[in-house]
Amino acid sequence: MVENWQTNNVGKYIELLKKNLDNSQRCNPIQLLQEYRKILLSDNRIFPKTKEQEELLTLGLIVREENRLKITNLIYLKVFNLDYVERQIAKLQKIIDLQETNKVDNTSNLVINNLKNNNVAKNKNLLSIYFDKANNYQNHIKTKIKNQINSKNHKNMKKIKSLIILTGIIIFLPIFLIIINDFLVKNKIKQLDFSQKLAIHNLRKFCNNINFSNSNLNLIFQLEQKKKEFSKHNPNNLYVFPNVCETALNELRVLTAPELAKEGKTIEAIRILCNVPADSEFLIEATVWLDHWYRSSNWGKETKLYLKEVSDCPPREKLRVSNDK
């Protein structure tokens, strides 16, 4: 039955379970799959009660035994295995990223149009003010010229002509500079918008193509460098590091750290986990691994020493709260 579930009556029920997982109305489908993954990897660990767990219990994918959670049966273990869960999370995340990309494009176009409209309106007002002043000043000069023609000789007329030329330069030079500046600002906005959108698109594409089965330190370092470069080129924080890349970076951290610990590189593993931020969905997994090493007879001593010295480590703070309770 376990091997041939697709050909028996269980197959229809399995397909219905898949639809309910991917299209849950009571929970976020990605968070629901992530919660299922934690239970799948937890080896009957105790987890705090969440709405995602209640939904999985309602669907029948998991059972609770003395406040411990586990997968209901062998068929579910085979069908809804780790590979299936990772594929579905990536599929749903791509749909969300596509929606976010459309929102960013629409928002960027709206901001640019507003900037252009504001600049045009502002410069029209400035030009109107300058032209009014120019007309008033020219009228004043004409009146002055008429008065001087009647009282001064040809030599004074040359001075008056020079004065008119100088007046024209003084009046129209600021207007010319405003027009040039407006042209340069518009070109700069267009260029900045294109480069930013291109950088976001390329970075998001890179993160969507990450193969988590080949997670390693080089990939984590590469993503962290991209994040630093991105922040460096965006000092005004007009654009943020894409969510899909932030999620991928934290997932790589919790996947790579245990492998480093197996190689005896526990301190490096702890350092990587300490970079998982407090608002990350992988904070619980990072805390679980820290707690495991903290209580370990092999790694407990060096883990405690490192956590005592490090200044910023969100999983450590989560670990302290759990121990206090």
Legacy VTK file of the C-alpha trace (Angstrom):
# vtk DataFile Version 3.0
C-alpha trace
ASCII
DATASET POLYDATA
POINTS 325 float
0.000 0.000 0.000
2.853 2.387 0.843
4.626 1.789 -2.463
1.494 1.777 -4.652
-0.561 4.515 -3.005
-1.280 6.211 -6.371
-3.096 3.156 -7.745
-5.394 2.481 -4.775
-8.206 4.405 -3.109
-5.740 6.327 -0.949
-4.532 8.231 -4.032
-7.606 10.458 -4.278
-7.350 11.413 -0.626
-3.639 12.187 -1.010
-4.353 14.536 -3.937
-7.005 16.291 -1.833
-4.477 16.713 0.993
-1.992 18.284 -1.440
-4.581 20.819 -2.592
-5.485 21.683 0.996
-1.810 22.192 1.863
-1.123 24.475 -1.104
-4.374 26.443 -0.838
-5.035 26.670 2.896
-7.542 29.405 3.775
-6.730 29.413 7.485
-2.922 29.640 7.272
-0.220 30.949 5.006
0.599 27.938 2.742
4.366 28.562 2.904
4.357 28.846 6.714
2.176 25.716 6.854
4.710 23.753 4.784
7.588 25.123 6.837
5.884 24.010 10.057
5.356 20.554 8.561
9.050 20.457 7.607
10.069 21.267 11.189
7.938 18.398 12.502
9.303 16.106 9.780
12.882 16.873 10.883
12.213 17.216 14.593
12.283 13.563 15.614
9.238 14.029 17.918
10.495 17.243 19.530
8.087 19.371 21.531
7.008 22.526 19.687
4.985 25.494 20.936
1.349 25.367 19.887
0.746 27.316 16.644
-2.156 27.788 14.269
-0.144 25.957 11.604
0.109 22.896 13.872
-3.640 23.000 14.481
-4.253 23.112 10.730
-1.916 20.141 10.145
-3.743 18.236 12.897
-7.070 19.092 11.264
-5.828 17.874 7.882
-4.645 14.668 9.547
-1.058 14.966 8.353
0.280 14.873 11.917
-0.833 13.422 15.243
-0.182 14.604 18.803
0.988 12.066 21.348
1.583 13.380 24.880
2.247 16.890 23.573
4.656 15.594 20.939
4.062 15.794 17.201
4.851 13.270 14.518
3.773 12.362 10.988
0.590 10.288 10.983
1.689 7.258 8.923
4.287 5.839 6.533
2.313 6.819 3.428
2.426 10.490 4.409
6.135 10.152 5.222
6.762 8.822 1.725
4.489 11.210 -0.204
5.025 14.403 1.785
8.768 13.943 2.189
11.431 16.640 2.484
11.957 16.895 -1.296
8.240 17.439 -1.879
8.053 20.128 0.819
11.101 22.011 -0.527
9.699 21.948 -4.075
6.306 23.272 -2.991
7.845 26.052 -0.853
10.016 27.159 -3.790
7.021 27.039 -6.149
4.802 29.139 -3.856
7.667 31.578 -3.143
8.170 32.187 -6.875
4.482 33.067 -7.222
4.793 35.560 -4.345
8.028 37.022 -5.785
6.338 37.540 -9.162
3.526 39.422 -7.448
6.054 41.523 -5.485
7.962 42.313 -8.708
4.788 43.605 -10.323
4.072 45.715 -7.233
7.642 47.162 -7.299
7.342 47.993 -11.016
3.970 49.694 -10.531
5.196 51.599 -7.476
8.425 52.696 -9.231
6.502 53.984 -12.254
4.099 55.865 -9.991
6.972 57.465 -8.037
8.798 58.494 -11.207
5.671 60.025 -12.720
5.011 61.937 -9.516
8.614 63.199 -9.470
8.388 64.294 -13.076
5.044 66.034 -12.543
6.331 67.772 -9.418
9.510 68.910 -11.168
7.573 70.219 -14.182
5.086 72.095 -11.987
7.880 73.497 -9.823
9.946 74.659 -12.787
6.898 76.197 -14.480
6.292 78.263 -11.363
9.944 79.333 -11.238
9.961 80.270 -14.920
6.781 82.270 -14.496
8.312 84.186 -11.588
11.536 84.886 -13.514
9.664 86.064 -16.623
7.520 88.397 -14.539
10.605 89.866 -12.923
12.313 90.146 -16.311
9.368 92.017 -17.830
9.165 94.397 -14.869
12.887 95.037 -14.942
12.893 95.598 -18.702
10.059 98.105 -18.373
12.036 99.860 -15.689
15.125 99.953 -17.936
13.125 101.286 -20.884
11.740 104.084 -18.773
15.204 104.869 -17.510
16.590 104.858 -21.067
13.962 107.296 -22.275
14.822 109.658 -19.464
18.544 109.351 -20.113
18.193 109.896 -23.898
16.806 113.312 -23.274
19.592 114.284 -20.866
22.769 112.479 -21.968
24.950 112.351 -25.066
26.005 109.511 -27.405
28.654 108.325 -24.968
26.015 107.642 -22.352
23.964 105.700 -24.922
26.794 103.150 -25.268
26.795 102.690 -21.547
23.046 102.154 -21.622
23.367 99.482 -24.336
26.009 97.682 -22.274
23.708 97.904 -19.290
20.864 96.339 -21.286
23.098 93.462 -22.425
24.332 92.867 -18.880
20.747 92.973 -17.614
19.699 90.365 -20.162
22.527 88.070 -19.092
21.674 88.476 -15.411
17.979 87.784 -16.020
18.158 84.874 -18.457
21.197 83.002 -17.084
19.295 81.608 -14.036
16.439 80.531 -16.330
18.884 78.741 -18.606
20.502 77.010 -15.624
17.095 75.868 -14.318
16.222 74.311 -17.687
19.582 72.508 -17.880
19.282 71.279 -14.289
15.766 69.965 -14.912
17.025 68.031 -17.932
19.917 66.492 -15.972
17.684 65.557 -13.017
15.187 63.777 -15.265
17.966 61.781 -16.951
19.480 60.903 -13.571
16.109 59.622 -12.265
15.607 57.471 -15.335
19.106 56.025 -15.108
18.845 55.370 -11.342
15.473 53.674 -11.699
16.688 51.361 -14.448
19.864 50.338 -12.612
18.006 49.715 -9.358
15.288 47.640 -10.997
17.917 45.686 -12.937
19.917 45.021 -9.748
16.798 43.795 -7.930
15.772 41.590 -10.839
19.213 39.965 -11.160
19.569 39.464 -7.420
16.103 37.917 -7.089
16.808 35.631 -10.068
20.085 34.531 -8.455
18.333 33.702 -5.167
15.508 31.777 -6.865
18.060 29.528 -8.566
19.946 28.564 -5.383
20.309 24.802 -4.926
19.903 24.220 -1.200
21.141 20.623 -1.466
24.607 22.050 -2.238
24.663 24.614 0.568
28.146 25.675 1.648
30.118 28.519 3.181
31.063 30.015 -0.176
27.421 30.476 -1.143
26.621 32.103 2.213
29.627 34.416 1.865
28.600 35.281 -1.697
25.067 36.235 -0.614
26.331 38.273 2.349
28.704 40.163 0.032
25.865 40.867 -2.392
23.804 42.219 0.486
26.659 44.525 1.573
27.259 45.737 -1.979
23.556 46.326 -2.456
23.371 48.426 0.713
26.512 50.344 -0.269
25.057 51.350 -3.645
21.713 52.288 -2.083
22.629 54.682 0.783
19.164 56.258 0.775
17.467 52.862 1.269
15.114 53.457 -1.650
15.195 49.727 -2.286
15.656 46.892 0.189
17.383 43.532 -0.034
14.800 41.195 -1.681
12.835 39.018 0.758
13.528 35.880 -1.252
17.289 36.479 -0.860
16.999 37.185 2.866
14.995 33.965 3.306
17.453 31.969 1.207
20.445 33.328 3.154
18.936 32.370 6.531
17.894 28.935 5.275
21.444 28.311 4.024
22.740 29.271 7.463
20.578 26.732 9.351
21.366 24.033 6.760
25.131 24.629 6.672
25.784 25.051 10.408
25.047 21.403 11.399
27.357 20.170 8.631
30.176 22.369 9.935
29.610 21.041 13.449
29.957 17.476 12.183
33.347 18.478 10.750
34.388 19.798 14.160
33.951 23.459 13.186
31.449 24.225 15.936
32.537 27.829 16.520
32.159 28.628 12.828
28.740 26.975 12.890
27.650 29.071 15.887
28.948 32.251 14.247
26.816 31.542 11.176
23.683 30.870 13.253
24.209 34.079 15.238
23.707 35.979 11.971
20.096 34.748 11.713
18.020 37.869 12.572
15.372 37.959 15.280
12.508 38.368 12.805
13.535 35.419 10.619
11.262 32.408 10.220
14.358 30.237 10.742
15.121 31.670 14.195
13.526 28.659 15.942
15.655 26.196 13.971
18.799 28.202 14.714
17.865 28.238 18.410
17.236 24.467 18.414
20.756 23.822 17.108
22.329 26.239 19.592
20.430 24.558 22.404
21.664 21.158 21.185
25.307 22.267 21.234
24.830 24.217 24.456
23.778 21.047 26.273
26.236 18.761 24.470
29.018 17.129 26.459
31.360 17.472 23.473
30.655 21.060 22.396
28.916 22.576 25.418
31.967 24.263 26.919
33.168 26.068 23.789
29.569 26.937 22.857
28.979 28.636 26.211
32.281 30.516 25.997
31.561 31.800 22.499
27.993 32.857 23.321
29.283 34.672 26.383
31.751 36.716 24.331
29.638 37.521 21.255
27.697 40.813 21.443
24.851 40.231 18.984
23.247 36.810 18.572
19.403 36.695 18.265
19.184 32.871 18.614
21.098 33.170 21.906
18.510 35.645 23.224
15.757 33.234 22.197
17.659 30.447 23.972
17.870 32.563 27.170
14.120 33.195 27.149
13.420 29.483 26.713
15.779 28.564 29.568
14.234 31.223 31.844
10.801 29.708 31.303
LINES 1 326
325 0 1 2 3 4 5 6 7 8 9 10 11 12 13 14 15 16 17 18 19 20 21 22 23 24 25 26 27 28 29 30 31 32 33 34 35 36 37 38 39 40 41 42 43 44 45 46 47 48 49 50 51 52 53 54 55 56 57 58 59 60 61 62 63 64 65 66 67 68 69 70 71 72 73 74 75 76 77 78 79 80 81 82 83 84 85 86 87 88 89 90 91 92 93 94 95 96 97 98 99 100 101 102 103 104 105 106 107 108 109 110 111 112 113 114 115 116 117 118 119 120 121 122 123 124 125 126 127 128 129 130 131 132 133 134 135 136 137 138 139 140 141 142 143 144 145 146 147 148 149 150 151 152 153 154 155 156 157 158 159 160 161 162 163 164 165 166 167 168 169 170 171 172 173 174 175 176 177 178 179 180 181 182 183 184 185 186 187 188 189 190 191 192 193 194 195 196 197 198 199 200 201 202 203 204 205 206 207 208 209 210 211 212 213 214 215 216 217 218 219 220 221 222 223 224 225 226 227 228 229 230 231 232 233 234 235 236 237 238 239 240 241 242 243 244 245 246 247 248 249 250 251 252 253 254 255 256 257 258 259 260 261 262 263 264 265 266 267 268 269 270 271 272 273 274 275 276 277 278 279 280 281 282 283 284 285 286 287 288 289 290 291 292 293 294 295 296 297 298 299 300 301 302 303 304 305 306 307 308 309 310 311 312 313 314 315 316 317 318 319 320 321 322 323 324
